[in-house]
Amino acid sequence: MTTAAPLDGRVAFVTGAARGQGRAHAVRLAAEGAHIVAIDVCKSLSDTVTYPMPTADDLAETARQVEATGRKVLTREVDIRDLAAQQQVIADAVEQFGRLDIVVANAGILSWGRIWELSEEAWDTVVDVNLNGTWRTIKAAIPAMIEAGNGGSIIIVSSSAGLKATPGNAHYAASKHGLVALTNALALEAGEFGIRVNSIHPYSIQTPMIEPEAMAAIFAKFPTFLHSFAPMPLKPVAREGKPGLQEFMAPEEVADVVAWLAGDASMTISGSQIAVDRGVMKY
């Protein structure tokens, strides 16, 4: 007797899916049974963002890994600041798969600098992608979820910076704090349609966004900032093929939480802020 996968037959929309956390979320949800709609910008957005942005090849690799699970995938190169493009990909997804059940609003960018020394471009780009772009993702997706009539789960990827002070990237923190307000209001507004909304708050995930040299330069210049970036108190023990202590968390560790929030085991959870940080927020 074959047991159905937890998300069998459902459809998940994942933004920023070309690599890092987004890829991990897409592949994990596919492994749980969901078909995947994966988008990413696949190009540079601003010279103020100094780490390399994902490429079309990265998005293709995500598609390959999703398909390796036996699930279908629709990919598109889309900037989440483009509402019409997101609405079109959602329409195409509904036409292909017939429904939309899960949204993982993951796409986001980061840059560094003190508040009064940030350029307008640095501030505007981060806030426009992380906050305004996520609102556009929600605006594009919610009508399709309501129309499908199956309820669903929206997981908004904020950050530990969305819950605490993080000097050196206040524009990023402001955008991530904004996602908390968006999450909480949307949980109330969408609840009548059976749609749950939660935010997750990862800390120190090993992705290209983590630039050790850039962080070291900020901390060397402003050493008091270091106190806001504490080490993780929980020291995991390696078991069942999963790694133990690492300097940074793996994207797959965050994907474990996303998969739980996407599925029925978390049916009573909505409007919550879930720290994915090995306890660092308790400092």
SULHU-V503358 format. One record per pair of residues at least 12 apart in sequence whose ideal C-beta (glycine too) atoms are under 10 Angstrom apart, sorted by the first residue. I is the first residue (numbers start at 1). J is the second residue. If there is no record, write none. Layout:
i=I j=J
i=I j=J
This chain:
i=4 j=33
i=5 j=30
i=5 j=31
i=5 j=32
i=5 j=33
i=5 j=34
i=5 j=69
i=5 j=70
i=5 j=71
i=5 j=263
i=6 j=29
i=6 j=31
i=6 j=32
i=6 j=33
i=6 j=34
i=6 j=259
i=6 j=260
i=6 j=262
i=6 j=263
i=6 j=264
i=6 j=265
i=7 j=28
i=7 j=29
i=7 j=30
i=7 j=31
i=7 j=32
i=7 j=33
i=7 j=34
i=7 j=35
i=7 j=71
i=7 j=101
i=7 j=102
i=7 j=153
i=7 j=259
i=7 j=262
i=7 j=263
i=7 j=264
i=8 j=32
i=8 j=33
i=8 j=34
i=8 j=35
i=8 j=71
i=9 j=33
i=9 j=34
i=9 j=35
i=9 j=97
i=9 j=98
i=9 j=99
i=9 j=101
i=9 j=150
i=10 j=29
i=10 j=32
i=10 j=33
i=10 j=34
i=10 j=35
i=10 j=97
i=10 j=99
i=10 j=100
i=10 j=101
i=10 j=102
i=10 j=150
i=10 j=152
i=10 j=153
i=10 j=262
i=10 j=263
i=11 j=29
i=11 j=34
i=11 j=35
i=11 j=36
i=11 j=37
i=11 j=71
i=11 j=72
i=11 j=74
i=11 j=93
i=11 j=94
i=11 j=96
i=11 j=97
i=11 j=98
i=11 j=99
i=11 j=100
i=11 j=101
i=11 j=102
i=11 j=103
i=11 j=144
i=11 j=145
i=11 j=148
i=11 j=150
i=11 j=152
i=12 j=25
i=12 j=26
i=12 j=28
i=12 j=29
i=12 j=30
i=12 j=32
i=12 j=33
i=12 j=34
i=12 j=35
i=12 j=36
i=12 j=37
i=12 j=38
i=12 j=66
i=12 j=71
i=12 j=93
i=12 j=97
i=12 j=100
i=12 j=101
i=12 j=102
i=12 j=103
i=12 j=104
i=12 j=152
i=12 j=153
i=12 j=155
i=12 j=258
i=12 j=259
i=12 j=262
i=13 j=26
i=13 j=29
i=13 j=34
i=13 j=36
i=13 j=37
i=13 j=38
i=13 j=39
i=13 j=74
i=13 j=86
i=13 j=89
i=13 j=90
i=13 j=93
i=13 j=100
i=13 j=101
i=13 j=102
i=13 j=103
i=13 j=104
i=13 j=105
i=13 j=137
i=13 j=140
i=13 j=141
i=13 j=144
i=13 j=145
i=13 j=154
i=14 j=26
i=14 j=27
i=14 j=28
i=14 j=29
i=14 j=30
i=14 j=34
i=14 j=36
i=14 j=37
i=14 j=38
i=14 j=39
i=14 j=40
i=14 j=62
i=14 j=66
i=14 j=73
i=14 j=102
i=14 j=103
i=14 j=104
i=14 j=105
i=14 j=106
i=14 j=107
i=14 j=155
i=14 j=157
i=14 j=258
i=15 j=37
i=15 j=38
i=15 j=39
i=15 j=40
i=15 j=41
i=15 j=78
i=15 j=80
i=15 j=86
i=15 j=89
i=15 j=103
i=15 j=104
i=15 j=105
i=15 j=106
i=15 j=107
i=15 j=108
i=15 j=133
i=15 j=134
i=15 j=136
i=15 j=137
i=15 j=140
i=15 j=141
i=15 j=157
i=16 j=38
i=16 j=39
i=16 j=40
i=16 j=41
i=16 j=54
i=16 j=80
i=16 j=104
i=16 j=105
i=16 j=106
i=16 j=107
i=16 j=108
i=16 j=109
i=16 j=129
i=16 j=133
i=16 j=137
i=16 j=157
i=16 j=207
i=16 j=209
i=17 j=36
i=17 j=37
i=17 j=38
i=17 j=39
i=17 j=40
i=17 j=54
i=17 j=58
i=17 j=59
i=17 j=62
i=17 j=63
i=17 j=66
i=17 j=73
i=17 j=75
i=17 j=76
i=17 j=104
i=17 j=106
i=17 j=107
i=18 j=38
i=18 j=39
i=18 j=40
i=18 j=41
i=18 j=42
i=18 j=53
i=18 j=54
i=18 j=55
i=18 j=56
i=18 j=57
i=18 j=58
i=18 j=59
i=18 j=60
i=18 j=61
i=18 j=62
i=18 j=63
i=18 j=75
i=18 j=77
i=18 j=107
i=19 j=40
i=19 j=52
i=19 j=53
i=19 j=54
i=19 j=55
i=19 j=57
i=19 j=58
i=19 j=59
i=19 j=61
i=19 j=62
i=19 j=207
i=19 j=208
i=19 j=209
i=19 j=251
i=20 j=40
i=20 j=54
i=20 j=58
i=20 j=106
i=20 j=205
i=20 j=206
i=20 j=207
i=20 j=208
i=20 j=209
i=20 j=210
i=20 j=251
i=20 j=254
i=21 j=104
i=21 j=106
i=21 j=107
i=21 j=108
i=21 j=157
i=21 j=200
i=21 j=202
i=21 j=205
i=21 j=206
i=21 j=207
i=21 j=209
i=21 j=249
i=21 j=250
i=21 j=251
i=21 j=252
i=21 j=253
i=21 j=254
i=21 j=255
i=21 j=258
i=22 j=38
i=22 j=39
i=22 j=40
i=22 j=54
i=22 j=58
i=22 j=59
i=22 j=62
i=22 j=104
i=22 j=106
i=22 j=107
i=22 j=108
i=22 j=157
i=22 j=207
i=22 j=251
i=22 j=255
i=23 j=38
i=23 j=40
i=23 j=54
i=23 j=58
i=23 j=59
i=23 j=61
i=23 j=62
i=23 j=63
i=23 j=65
i=23 j=66
i=23 j=106
i=23 j=207
i=23 j=251
i=23 j=252
i=23 j=255
i=24 j=62
i=24 j=65
i=24 j=106
i=24 j=205
i=24 j=207
i=24 j=250
i=24 j=251
i=24 j=252
i=24 j=253
i=24 j=254
i=24 j=255
i=24 j=256
i=24 j=258
i=24 j=259
i=25 j=38
i=25 j=62
i=25 j=102
i=25 j=104
i=25 j=106
i=25 j=155
i=25 j=157
i=25 j=251
i=25 j=252
i=25 j=254
i=25 j=255
i=25 j=257
i=25 j=258
i=25 j=259
i=25 j=262
i=26 j=38
i=26 j=59
i=26 j=62
i=26 j=63
i=26 j=65
i=26 j=66
i=26 j=69
i=26 j=71
i=26 j=73
i=26 j=75
i=26 j=104
i=26 j=106
i=26 j=255
i=26 j=258
i=27 j=62
i=27 j=64
i=27 j=65
i=27 j=66
i=27 j=68
i=27 j=69
i=27 j=71
i=27 j=73
i=27 j=251
i=27 j=252
i=27 j=255
i=28 j=66
i=28 j=69
i=28 j=104
i=28 j=251
i=28 j=252
i=28 j=254
i=28 j=255
i=28 j=256
i=28 j=257
i=28 j=258
i=28 j=259
i=28 j=262
i=29 j=66
i=29 j=69
i=29 j=71
i=29 j=102
i=29 j=104
i=29 j=155
i=29 j=255
i=29 j=258
i=29 j=259
i=29 j=262
i=29 j=263
i=30 j=62
i=30 j=65
i=30 j=66
i=30 j=67
i=30 j=68
i=30 j=69
i=30 j=70
i=30 j=71
i=30 j=72
i=30 j=73
i=31 j=65
i=31 j=66
i=31 j=68
i=31 j=69
i=31 j=70
i=31 j=71
i=31 j=255
i=31 j=259
i=32 j=69
i=32 j=71
i=32 j=102
i=32 j=255
i=32 j=258
i=32 j=259
i=32 j=260
i=32 j=262
i=32 j=263
i=33 j=69
i=33 j=70
i=33 j=71
i=33 j=263
i=34 j=66
i=34 j=69
i=34 j=71
i=34 j=72
i=34 j=97
i=34 j=101
i=34 j=102
i=34 j=259
i=34 j=262
i=34 j=263
i=35 j=66
i=35 j=71
i=35 j=72
i=35 j=73
i=35 j=74
i=35 j=93
i=35 j=96
i=35 j=97
i=35 j=98
i=35 j=99
i=35 j=101
i=36 j=62
i=36 j=63
i=36 j=65
i=36 j=66
i=36 j=67
i=36 j=69
i=36 j=71
i=36 j=72
i=36 j=73
i=36 j=74
i=36 j=75
i=36 j=93
i=36 j=97
i=36 j=102
i=36 j=104
i=37 j=72
i=37 j=73
i=37 j=74
i=37 j=75
i=37 j=76
i=37 j=89
i=37 j=90
i=37 j=92
i=37 j=93
i=37 j=94
i=37 j=96
i=37 j=97
i=37 j=100
i=37 j=102
i=37 j=103
i=37 j=141
i=38 j=59
i=38 j=62
i=38 j=63
i=38 j=66
i=38 j=73
i=38 j=74
i=38 j=75
i=38 j=76
i=38 j=78
i=38 j=89
i=38 j=104
i=39 j=59
i=39 j=74
i=39 j=75
i=39 j=76
i=39 j=77
i=39 j=78
i=39 j=79
i=39 j=80
i=39 j=85
i=39 j=86
i=39 j=89
i=39 j=90
i=39 j=93
i=39 j=106
i=39 j=107
i=39 j=137
i=40 j=53
i=40 j=54
i=40 j=55
i=40 j=56
i=40 j=58
i=40 j=59
i=40 j=62
i=40 j=75
i=40 j=76
i=40 j=77
i=40 j=78
i=40 j=79
i=40 j=80
i=40 j=106
i=40 j=107
i=41 j=53
i=41 j=54
i=41 j=59
i=41 j=77
i=41 j=78
i=41 j=79
i=41 j=80
i=41 j=81
i=41 j=82
i=41 j=107
i=41 j=109
i=41 j=129
i=41 j=133
i=42 j=54
i=42 j=55
i=42 j=56
i=42 j=57
i=42 j=58
i=42 j=59
i=42 j=60
i=42 j=75
i=42 j=76
i=42 j=77
i=42 j=78
i=42 j=79
i=43 j=55
i=43 j=56
i=43 j=77
i=43 j=79
i=45 j=79
i=45 j=81
i=45 j=109
i=45 j=125
i=45 j=126
i=45 j=128
i=45 j=129
i=46 j=109
i=46 j=111
i=46 j=119
i=46 j=121
i=46 j=122
i=46 j=124
i=46 j=125
i=46 j=126
i=46 j=128
i=46 j=129
i=47 j=111
i=47 j=119
i=47 j=121
i=47 j=122
i=47 j=125
i=48 j=109
i=48 j=111
i=48 j=112
i=48 j=113
i=48 j=118
i=48 j=119
i=48 j=120
i=48 j=121
i=48 j=122
i=48 j=123
i=48 j=124
i=48 j=125
i=48 j=126
i=48 j=171
i=49 j=109
i=49 j=110
i=49 j=111
i=49 j=112
i=49 j=121
i=49 j=122
i=49 j=125
i=49 j=126
i=49 j=129
i=49 j=209
i=50 j=110
i=50 j=111
i=50 j=112
i=50 j=211
i=50 j=213
i=50 j=214
i=51 j=109
i=51 j=110
i=51 j=111
i=51 j=207
i=51 j=208
i=51 j=209
i=51 j=210
i=51 j=211
i=51 j=213
i=51 j=214
i=52 j=208
i=53 j=109
i=53 j=208
i=54 j=77
i=54 j=107
i=54 j=208
i=55 j=77
i=56 j=75
i=56 j=77
i=58 j=208
i=59 j=73
i=59 j=75
i=59 j=76
i=59 j=77
i=60 j=75
i=62 j=75
i=63 j=75
i=72 j=96
i=72 j=97
i=74 j=89
i=74 j=92
i=74 j=93
i=74 j=95
i=74 j=96
i=74 j=97
i=75 j=89
i=76 j=88
i=76 j=89
i=76 j=92
i=76 j=93
i=77 j=89
i=78 j=107
i=78 j=137
i=78 j=140
i=79 j=107
i=79 j=129
i=79 j=133
i=79 j=136
i=80 j=105
i=80 j=106
i=80 j=107
i=80 j=108
i=80 j=128
i=80 j=129
i=80 j=130
i=80 j=132
i=80 j=133
i=80 j=134
i=80 j=135
i=80 j=136
i=80 j=137
i=80 j=140
i=81 j=107
i=81 j=125
i=81 j=128
i=81 j=129
i=81 j=132
i=81 j=133
i=81 j=134
i=81 j=135
i=81 j=136
i=81 j=137
i=82 j=133
i=82 j=136
i=82 j=140
i=83 j=132
i=83 j=133
i=83 j=135
i=83 j=136
i=83 j=137
i=83 j=139
i=83 j=140
i=84 j=136
i=84 j=140
i=85 j=136
i=85 j=140
i=86 j=133
i=86 j=136
i=86 j=137
i=86 j=138
i=86 j=139
i=86 j=140
i=86 j=141
i=87 j=136
i=87 j=139
i=87 j=140
i=87 j=141
i=87 j=143
i=87 j=144
i=88 j=140
i=89 j=140
i=89 j=141
i=90 j=103
i=90 j=137
i=90 j=140
i=90 j=141
i=90 j=142
i=90 j=143
i=90 j=144
i=90 j=145
i=91 j=140
i=91 j=143
i=91 j=144
i=93 j=141
i=93 j=144
i=94 j=143
i=94 j=144
i=94 j=145
i=94 j=147
i=94 j=148
i=97 j=148
i=98 j=148
i=99 j=144
i=99 j=145
i=99 j=147
i=99 j=148
i=99 j=149
i=99 j=150
i=99 j=152
i=100 j=140
i=100 j=141
i=100 j=142
i=100 j=143
i=100 j=144
i=100 j=145
i=100 j=146
i=100 j=147
i=100 j=148
i=100 j=150
i=100 j=152
i=101 j=144
i=101 j=145
i=101 j=148
i=101 j=150
i=101 j=151
i=101 j=152
i=101 j=153
i=101 j=154
i=101 j=195
i=101 j=262
i=102 j=141
i=102 j=145
i=102 j=152
i=102 j=153
i=102 j=154
i=102 j=155
i=102 j=258
i=102 j=259
i=102 j=261
i=102 j=262
i=102 j=263
i=103 j=134
i=103 j=137
i=103 j=138
i=103 j=140
i=103 j=141
i=103 j=142
i=103 j=144
i=103 j=145
i=103 j=152
i=103 j=153
i=103 j=154
i=103 j=155
i=103 j=156
i=103 j=195
i=103 j=197
i=103 j=262
i=104 j=137
i=104 j=153
i=104 j=154
i=104 j=155
i=104 j=156
i=104 j=157
i=104 j=200
i=104 j=255
i=104 j=258
i=104 j=259
i=104 j=261
i=104 j=262
i=105 j=130
i=105 j=133
i=105 j=134
i=105 j=135
i=105 j=136
i=105 j=137
i=105 j=138
i=105 j=141
i=105 j=154
i=105 j=155
i=105 j=156
i=105 j=157
i=105 j=158
i=105 j=179
i=105 j=182
i=105 j=183
i=105 j=197
i=105 j=199
i=106 j=134
i=106 j=137
i=106 j=155
i=106 j=156
i=106 j=157
i=106 j=200
i=106 j=251
i=106 j=254
i=106 j=258
i=107 j=129
i=107 j=130
i=107 j=133
i=107 j=134
i=107 j=137
i=107 j=157
i=108 j=126
i=108 j=129
i=108 j=130
i=108 j=131
i=108 j=133
i=108 j=134
i=108 j=157
i=108 j=158
i=108 j=159
i=108 j=172
i=108 j=175
i=108 j=176
i=108 j=179
i=108 j=209
i=109 j=125
i=109 j=126
i=109 j=128
i=109 j=129
i=109 j=130
i=109 j=133
i=109 j=172
i=109 j=175
i=109 j=209
i=110 j=126
i=110 j=129
i=110 j=130
i=110 j=159
i=110 j=161
i=110 j=169
i=110 j=171
i=110 j=172
i=110 j=175
i=110 j=176
i=110 j=207
i=110 j=209
i=110 j=210
i=110 j=211
i=110 j=214
i=111 j=123
i=111 j=125
i=111 j=126
i=111 j=168
i=111 j=169
i=111 j=171
i=111 j=172
i=111 j=209
i=111 j=211
i=111 j=214
i=112 j=168
i=112 j=169
i=112 j=171
i=112 j=172
i=112 j=211
i=112 j=214
i=112 j=215
i=112 j=217
i=112 j=218
i=112 j=225
i=113 j=168
i=113 j=169
i=113 j=170
i=113 j=171
i=113 j=218
i=114 j=167
i=114 j=168
i=114 j=169
i=114 j=170
i=114 j=218
i=114 j=221
i=114 j=222
i=114 j=225
i=115 j=167
i=115 j=168
i=115 j=169
i=115 j=170
i=115 j=171
i=115 j=174
i=116 j=170
i=118 j=169
i=118 j=170
i=118 j=171
i=122 j=169
i=122 j=171
i=122 j=172
i=123 j=170
i=123 j=171
i=123 j=172
i=123 j=174
i=123 j=175
i=124 j=171
i=125 j=171
i=126 j=169
i=126 j=170
i=126 j=171
i=126 j=172
i=126 j=173
i=126 j=174
i=126 j=175
i=126 j=176
i=127 j=171
i=127 j=172
i=127 j=174
i=127 j=175
i=127 j=178
i=128 j=175
i=129 j=175
i=130 j=157
i=130 j=158
i=130 j=159
i=130 j=162
i=130 j=171
i=130 j=172
i=130 j=173
i=130 j=174
i=130 j=175
i=130 j=176
i=130 j=178
i=130 j=179
i=131 j=171
i=131 j=174
i=131 j=175
i=131 j=176
i=131 j=177
i=131 j=178
i=131 j=179
i=131 j=181
i=131 j=182
i=132 j=175
i=132 j=178
i=133 j=175
i=134 j=156
i=134 j=157
i=134 j=158
i=134 j=175
i=134 j=176
i=134 j=178
i=134 j=179
i=134 j=182
i=134 j=183
i=135 j=178
i=135 j=179
i=135 j=182
i=135 j=186
i=137 j=154
i=137 j=156
i=138 j=154
i=138 j=156
i=138 j=182
i=138 j=183
i=138 j=186
i=138 j=190
i=138 j=197
i=141 j=154
i=141 j=195
i=142 j=154
i=142 j=186
i=142 j=189
i=142 j=190
i=142 j=193
i=142 j=195
i=142 j=197
i=145 j=190
i=145 j=193
i=145 j=194
i=145 j=195
i=146 j=190
i=146 j=192
i=146 j=193
i=146 j=194
i=146 j=195
i=147 j=193
i=148 j=193
i=149 j=193
i=149 j=194
i=150 j=193
i=150 j=194
i=150 j=195
i=151 j=190
i=151 j=191
i=151 j=193
i=151 j=194
i=151 j=195
i=151 j=196
i=151 j=264
i=151 j=267
i=152 j=190
i=152 j=193
i=152 j=194
i=152 j=195
i=152 j=196
i=152 j=197
i=152 j=262
i=153 j=194
i=153 j=195
i=153 j=196
i=153 j=197
i=153 j=198
i=153 j=258
i=153 j=260
i=153 j=261
i=153 j=262
i=153 j=263
i=153 j=264
i=153 j=266
i=153 j=267
i=153 j=269
i=153 j=270
i=154 j=182
i=154 j=183
i=154 j=186
i=154 j=187
i=154 j=190
i=154 j=195
i=154 j=196
i=154 j=197
i=154 j=198
i=154 j=199
i=154 j=261
i=154 j=262
i=154 j=270
i=155 j=183
i=155 j=196
i=155 j=197
i=155 j=198
i=155 j=199
i=155 j=200
i=155 j=257
i=155 j=258
i=155 j=259
i=155 j=260
i=155 j=261
i=155 j=262
i=155 j=266
i=155 j=274
i=156 j=176
i=156 j=179
i=156 j=180
i=156 j=182
i=156 j=183
i=156 j=186
i=156 j=187
i=156 j=197
i=156 j=198
i=156 j=199
i=156 j=200
i=156 j=201
i=156 j=273
i=157 j=176
i=157 j=179
i=157 j=199
i=157 j=200
i=157 j=201
i=157 j=202
i=157 j=254
i=157 j=258
i=157 j=276
i=158 j=173
i=158 j=175
i=158 j=176
i=158 j=177
i=158 j=178
i=158 j=179
i=158 j=180
i=158 j=182
i=158 j=183
i=158 j=198
i=158 j=199
i=158 j=200
i=158 j=201
i=158 j=202
i=158 j=273
i=158 j=274
i=158 j=275
i=158 j=276
i=159 j=172
i=159 j=173
i=159 j=175
i=159 j=176
i=159 j=177
i=159 j=179
i=159 j=199
i=159 j=200
i=159 j=201
i=159 j=202
i=159 j=203
i=159 j=205
i=159 j=276
i=159 j=277
i=160 j=173
i=160 j=176
i=160 j=201
i=160 j=202
i=160 j=203
i=160 j=204
i=160 j=228
i=160 j=229
i=160 j=230
i=160 j=275
i=160 j=276
i=160 j=277
i=160 j=280
i=160 j=281
i=161 j=173
i=161 j=174
i=161 j=175
i=161 j=176
i=161 j=177
i=161 j=201
i=161 j=202
i=161 j=203
i=161 j=228
i=161 j=229
i=162 j=174
i=162 j=175
i=162 j=176
i=162 j=177
i=162 j=178
i=162 j=179
i=162 j=180
i=162 j=181
i=162 j=183
i=162 j=199
i=162 j=200
i=162 j=201
i=162 j=202
i=162 j=273
i=162 j=275
i=163 j=176
i=163 j=177
i=163 j=180
i=163 j=199
i=163 j=201
i=163 j=203
i=163 j=273
i=163 j=275
i=163 j=277
i=163 j=281
i=164 j=177
i=164 j=201
i=164 j=203
i=164 j=228
i=164 j=230
i=164 j=275
i=164 j=280
i=164 j=281
i=164 j=283
i=165 j=225
i=165 j=228
i=166 j=225
i=166 j=228
i=166 j=229
i=167 j=218
i=167 j=219
i=167 j=222
i=167 j=224
i=167 j=225
i=167 j=226
i=167 j=227
i=167 j=228
i=167 j=229
i=168 j=214
i=168 j=215
i=168 j=217
i=168 j=218
i=168 j=219
i=168 j=221
i=168 j=222
i=168 j=225
i=168 j=226
i=168 j=228
i=168 j=229
i=169 j=215
i=169 j=218
i=169 j=225
i=172 j=209
i=173 j=228
i=176 j=199
i=176 j=201
i=179 j=199
i=179 j=200
i=179 j=201
i=179 j=273
i=180 j=199
i=180 j=201
i=180 j=273
i=181 j=199
i=182 j=197
i=182 j=199
i=183 j=197
i=183 j=198
i=183 j=199
i=183 j=200
i=183 j=270
i=183 j=271
i=183 j=272
i=183 j=273
i=184 j=197
i=184 j=198
i=184 j=199
i=184 j=270
i=184 j=271
i=184 j=272
i=184 j=273
i=185 j=197
i=185 j=271
i=186 j=198
i=186 j=199
i=186 j=270
i=186 j=271
i=187 j=199
i=187 j=269
i=187 j=270
i=187 j=271
i=187 j=272
i=188 j=270
i=188 j=271
i=190 j=270
i=191 j=270
i=191 j=271
i=194 j=267
i=194 j=270
i=195 j=270
i=196 j=261
i=196 j=262
i=196 j=266
i=196 j=267
i=196 j=268
i=196 j=269
i=196 j=270
i=196 j=271
i=196 j=272
i=197 j=261
i=197 j=269
i=197 j=270
i=197 j=271
i=197 j=272
i=198 j=257
i=198 j=258
i=198 j=261
i=198 j=266
i=198 j=269
i=198 j=270
i=198 j=271
i=198 j=272
i=198 j=273
i=198 j=274
i=199 j=261
i=199 j=271
i=199 j=272
i=199 j=273
i=199 j=274
i=199 j=275
i=200 j=254
i=200 j=257
i=200 j=258
i=200 j=261
i=200 j=272
i=200 j=273
i=200 j=274
i=200 j=275
i=200 j=276
i=200 j=277
i=201 j=254
i=201 j=257
i=201 j=273
i=201 j=274
i=201 j=275
i=201 j=276
i=201 j=277
i=201 j=280
i=201 j=281
i=202 j=249
i=202 j=251
i=202 j=253
i=202 j=254
i=202 j=257
i=202 j=258
i=202 j=274
i=202 j=275
i=202 j=276
i=202 j=277
i=203 j=229
i=203 j=230
i=203 j=232
i=203 j=248
i=203 j=249
i=203 j=254
i=203 j=275
i=203 j=276
i=203 j=277
i=203 j=278
i=203 j=279
i=203 j=280
i=203 j=281
i=204 j=229
i=204 j=230
i=204 j=231
i=204 j=232
i=204 j=246
i=204 j=247
i=204 j=248
i=204 j=249
i=204 j=277
i=204 j=278
i=204 j=280
i=205 j=248
i=205 j=249
i=205 j=250
i=205 j=251
i=205 j=252
i=205 j=253
i=205 j=254
i=205 j=276
i=205 j=277
i=206 j=246
i=206 j=247
i=206 j=248
i=206 j=249
i=206 j=250
i=206 j=251
i=206 j=252
i=206 j=253
i=207 j=248
i=207 j=249
i=207 j=250
i=207 j=251
i=207 j=254
i=210 j=247
i=210 j=248
i=212 j=247
i=212 j=248
i=215 j=229
i=227 j=283
i=228 j=283
i=229 j=280
i=230 j=277
i=230 j=279
i=230 j=280
i=230 j=281
i=230 j=282
i=230 j=283
i=231 j=247
i=231 j=278
i=231 j=280
i=231 j=283
i=232 j=245
i=232 j=246
i=232 j=247
i=232 j=248
i=232 j=249
i=232 j=277
i=232 j=278
i=232 j=279
i=232 j=280
i=232 j=281
i=232 j=283
i=233 j=277
i=233 j=278
i=233 j=279
i=233 j=280
i=233 j=282
i=233 j=283
i=234 j=277
i=234 j=278
i=234 j=279
i=234 j=280
i=234 j=282
i=235 j=278
i=235 j=279
i=236 j=249
i=236 j=253
i=236 j=278
i=242 j=256
i=245 j=278
i=249 j=276
i=249 j=277
i=249 j=278
i=253 j=276
i=253 j=278
i=254 j=276
i=254 j=277
i=255 j=276
i=256 j=276
i=257 j=274
i=257 j=275
i=257 j=276
i=258 j=274
i=258 j=276
i=260 j=274
i=261 j=274
